[in-house]
Structure formats: C-alpha cells, structure tokens
C-alpha cells in the first residue's frame, strides 16, 4: 500500500482546519450581524440585515450564496442574497428623491433626441481616459478587474466598461449658478446648445446619484474600507460584496462634482433586469444603445427647452415648431 506523502497529509489537515473554522464562524452569525449594524450606525445607516443574508467562506465574508436548480436544464444556478449589497449601494448612491432633471446638449443633438423621443446611452469606455469606473476600484484597492481576463480576451476593466451604458442628468433643484455655467460651456457647445428639462418617473434600480470622492475624505474612512478592515483584522477574511461590477459606474473624483450628476445606467448581463437593446457600434470599442422616452425602465416627459444665449434662435424655433414644441421654448 502506497503511503500518502507528508506534505499531502499537511494540506488535508490544513483544509479540514479551515473548514472547521469556517463552520464555527457561521454558527455565530447573529453576533457578526450585530457588528455590521454597529458599523452601519457610524455611517448613519439604520437598515438591517439578518444572518440569512450573509455567510463566511473559506477566505471571505459577504453575501450568502444560494444554490438553485433550473427545473428545465437541471443545471445548478448560483445566486447571492441581495440585501447587503442593496444597503451599501443605497448608502453610496441613493435613488433620486426628485423628478425634475436637466440634460445639456448641442442644438442638433437636442433636435435628434426630441424627434426620435430616444436618448443615446454610450458605454463607459467612451470616457476611458476620464477616471470613469476605475476611481472606485483604486480607492478600495480592488485590482483584480485589471489583472484578469474575460472569456473574449479583454481585461475585465474594459469588458465591464464596454457593457455599461449611461445617461447623465443634472438635478434641477440643486444645480447652482457656477455648476450651470460650466454645463452650458462643456456640454451645450459654449451656450450655443440647449438645456432640456424633463420630468422623470422611474423605479429603475440603476437610476442613482453620483458619489463624488473628495480628497478631504481619506480612503480608510469609506464605508467599504471600514467593513474590509473589520473582517480582515478580526476574522482574517476578505469582505466580498456581490454585484460589484456596477458599483464603479456611479463613483467619480470630486473634480467632476460641477456636473451635479444623477446617472441612468443600463448594463448588459445583470441579474437585476433584462437587457433588450440593440447595440450600435461606433469607432473602436465605443458603442451606444437607444432608450425611448417611455419604456419599462421609466418615463421622460419633456417640460421645457431652454435655449443657450449663443444658440441659433431662428433655427431652434423652426425645428421645434415642426415638433409642435414651440410652446415650451424658453
């Protein structure tokens, strides 16, 4: 009979040790949940989770894994309890509590938008050089997305950005004069464009306010960093949050706070909603989808068209008269 080498015996013992420790940790989830609630309270979060929302794994702590069987294919489906992620997402990126928004754009683009009654949502890769997406992962020391590759050969950084589309809106009620002047300059063709005013009604899960990270806020004081530090120091486990591929889509450095942005984001391959759009390719990896004013994602009702001070007023009046929108010209 062949003897098992000592090194394999040690590996087996180590594996059993990890498994036993993990099982022991999962038996004390009530107290662990209390610890999470204490951290939540420090950040003004009153919402609660239960032990059924979370679990310890061999190397991590995070959303509880749920295994389901597809009754048709008989295949196992891995899902994750969503509540922990939902609370953290809502803390960083709250859903807007207002309904009136502005969209600044060029005159010709506004004409196309109002003629088609559709928005073009470009993928985040279009802004690859403008701190999109990666700022969150840099601040939280999450670097796997730029070290590992998707099945198509892309780095996950680009893979996710290519599949994530966004529409930028500015909150009417909190847009100050300095911010508005900047928006006219940057997005409305140096005031030769227009400011479209919409009433937006939507329960879309990825319609959220942007989080602007200020240099005055040290990284270690961020909520996720506090949770990571707690679980690593006390339990030697990484804090792992599910649905993290979208979390970078709403997080920007403070240099962009002039935009006062609320973002309407739609991502391919998410469990939260269906993606029923035609993807239109432009140059390179840049692509867009078209979001109708009225869809299952929400409704956008045009309330006013504000012309920039340098706008071609005659052209604007003629074009918007064709659309029977002259009464809302401002």
N, C-alpha and C positions, 0 to 999 in steps of 0.2 A: 504494500500500500504506500503510495507516494505521500510524503509529508508536505503539509502546507508551509511554505516559506514564512519565516517570522515577520517579514515586512507586510505580508498579506494579512496575517493574524492581527497585526497592529492596526492596519487600515480598517478591518472589520470591527475591532474593538472601538476605534475612533468613531466609526459610523453609528454603532449602537449607542455610544455615549451621546452623540449629537441628537439622535432620535429620542433618547430618553429625556434629555434636557428640553427638547422642543415640546414633547408631550407634557412635561411638568409645567412649562411656561403657559401652554394653552389651557391648563387647569386653573390658572389664576387670572383669567382674562377680566373678571369683574374688577379687580384692583387695578389692572393695567388700563382699563377704560376710564376709571376714576382719574388716573394720572393724565390721560389725554384731556379729560374735561378740565382739569386744573390748568393745563397749558392753554386750552381754548379760552378760558376765562381771562387769562392775562392779555389776550388779544381781542377781548370784547365779544367773544362768540358764545352764545347761550345754547345753541343747538346741541343735541346729544346723539351719541351712537350707543350701541349695545355690544355685548360680546359676540353677538351673531353677525356683526358687520366686519369683524377683524380676526386675524389669526397670526400666529408665529409660524414661519417656515424655517428651514434649516439655517438660512443665513439672513433672513429678513423678517420684518413685521410689516403688515399692511392689510389691504382689503382681503376679506375672506374669499377663498376660491370655492366656486360652486361647480360641480360636475353634473351635467345633464346629458341625457341620451336622446338623440334625434330618433323619433319613432319610425321615421321612414328609412333613413340610411343606416340606422343602428350605430352611428358614429357618436363618440363622446364629444360633448361641447363644453369648453371651459369658459366660465363666466366669473365675474367678480361682483361681490356685494357693492353697490354704488354709493352708499350713504357717506362714507368717509371722504371720498373724492368730491362728492357734491358739496359738502360743507366747506372744504378747503377751496374749491373753485369759487363758491359764492362769496367767500371772505376776500379773496384776491380780486375777483372780477364780478361784482354784483350785477344783477339784472337791472336795467334802467327802470326807474320809477316814474319817468316822464314819457310823453308820447310825441313831442314836437322836436324835430331834428332838422338840421341844415345839411345840404350836400353842395359844396362849392365845386364848380367845374367850368370848363370853357363853354362858350356860346354854342358852337357846333355840337359838342358832346351833349349839352342840355337838350338841344333840338332832337337829337337821336334818341335820348332817354325818353323824352315825353312823347315822341312819335311812336316808338315801339312799345312804350309802357313797360320797359325792362331795364334793369341795371346790368352792367357788366361787372362781374366779380373776378378780378385777376388773382392768380395764385401768388403766394407769398414769395416765390422765387424771383418775382419781378423786382422785389425790394431786397434782394440778397445782400447787397452792399450797404444797407441802411439799418443795420442792427436788428432787423426783424428776427424773431424766433430764438436766435442763439443767446440773447441777453439773459433770458430766464435761466437757461441751462448753464451759462457761465457763472452767474451769481450763486447758483446752487450746486456747483461743482459736479454737474451731471455731464459726462463726456462720452458716454457710450454711443450716442447718436452720431458722433463724427469719427468713431473708430470701427463701427460695424457696418455691414453692407446689407441692403435689401436684396431680395431674390433677383431683381433686374440689374444688379451690379452697382446701383447708386449708393453712395453713402446715405445712411438713414437721415442725416440732416437735410440733404437735398430731396430725398424721397418724400419726406413728410411735407416739406415746403411746396413741392410740386403738386401735392394732392390737397392743399388747403387754400381755399378761396375766400376773399374778404371784401366787404363793402364798408367804407369809412364814412361815418356820420358825425356831425358835431352837435352837441347838446345845446338847444336854443336858450334854455333858461339860465345856463351858467357860462355862456360864452361872453367873455369880456371884450372891451374895445381893442386891446392890444392883440388878443388872440384872433379876433375877427379881421383886423387889418392884415395880419400875417396870412390868414386863409385866403383873403382876396388876392394877395400878392403871389402866393405859392401855387394855389390850386385853381384860381379863377383867372389865370392869364393876365396878371398885373391889373386886375379890375376891369379887364375887357370881357370877362365872362359873366357868369350869373351865380346866384345863390338860390338853390331850390329849397323850398320849405315844405316838409312832409309831416303828416300825422301818421305815426307808425303804431300799428297794433300787432303784437307778436308774442307768442309764448315759446319761440324757438330757443332751445337750450343754449345755443351758442350766439345769442344776441346779448353782449355784455360790455360793460365799461372797461376801458383800458386801465391797467395798473402802470403808473409811472414810477420807476425806481429812482429815487433821489440819492445823490452821493452822501447826503447827510444821514441816510439810513444805512448803518453797517449791515453787511450781509448776514452776520451771525444773529441779528435781531429779527430776521424774517421768520414768519411762522413755520415754514417747512424746515428751515435750518434748525429751529428750536426743537422740533419733533425729531429730526435726524440726530441731533446731539444727544437728546434724552435716551433714545433707544440704543444708540451705539455705546454710550457711557454706562448705562445701567444693565443692558441685556446683550451687548455685543452683537446687535442685529442692525442691519441697514433698514431705514424707513423707506418702504417702497409703495408708491401710490399708483393705482391703476389709471388708465386713460390719460397718461402724462403726455401723449403725443400732441394733444391740443393745447396744453397748458402754456406753451411758449408763444402761442398765437395772439395773446392778449397782454403781453408784458413788454414794455418799452422803456428805454432810458428817459430820464427827466427832460432831456433836450427836446423831446417831442411833445411835451405837455402843452405847448402852444396850440395844439390841434384839438384839445378837449374832446377826445375821440370816444365814441361808442362804436363797437365793431360788430358787424353782422357777418359771422364766419360760417362757412359750409365746408365740410371735409369729406373726402371720399373714404370709404371703408371705416365707418364708425358704427358702433352698436346703438347709438342714440337715435339715428334716423336714417331713412333711405336716401340714397344719392341718385336721383333720377334726372340727371342733366347731361346734355351733350357737351363734351369738352372741345373747345375750339383752340387749336394750336396757333401760336404766333411765332416770333423769332426764337430759336433755341428752345429752352425749356419753358418759356413763358406761355401761359395759356389762360383762357377765361371761360366762365360759364355765364349764362344769362338768367337772371332772377326776375320773373314777372312781378308787377306791382301787386297782384293778388295771387296768392298761392297758399299751399298748406303750411308754408313757413311763416306767413304773416301777410299783412296788407299795408301798402304805402299809398296814402292819399295826398295828392299834390294840393297844397293850400295857397302857396304864393310863389311867384317868380320875381326875385329881386335882381334888377339889372345893375351891373357894376358901373361906376362913374365913367369909365372909359369904354363902355360897351357900345357897339353899333346899334343905337336905339331903333333906327329905322328898320334894319334887318330883323332885329328881335321882334319888333311889333308885327311885321309882315308874317314871319314864320309862326309866331304863336297865335296870330289870328286864324291861320289855316287850321290850327288845332283847337280853335274855339276856346283859347285860354287867355284872351286879352283882358278879361275882367279881373284876373288875379295878377296882372303885371304890376310891379311896384318900382 
